Amino acid sequence: MIDAEDVRRIALSLPETVEKEAWSMPTFRVAGKMYITIPDDETSFAVRCPKHERAELIAAEPEKFWVPPHEAGSAWVRVRLAALEDMDELRDILVDSWKQAAPDRLLELFTDPGRA
């Protein structure tokens, strides 16, 4: 079963990612921009997601994606770890969030070794 340690391992494998505690939970950042958080119950994680895509994700897979009421105004979505199909899906979600936060200089050089 996929767990929070898998999220941590993949996140830290992405270029220039650092882990920093904020709001009493681990967060992962690239170039100072946060792109993943792991709430303290560790059953889910949050990633960047443009609002216009978020509604589609939630409608298509409500068992996997959701937004808590206090985050409704943000450009983030939560992902239930238990609902993920496999490590490839987890990696795709994390890489997509990383790409939204990473500076152009990293995006230009990035090739995903997890997909080689």
Order of alpha helices (4+ residues) and beta strands (2+ residues): alpha-beta-beta-beta-beta-alpha-beta-beta-alpha-alpha
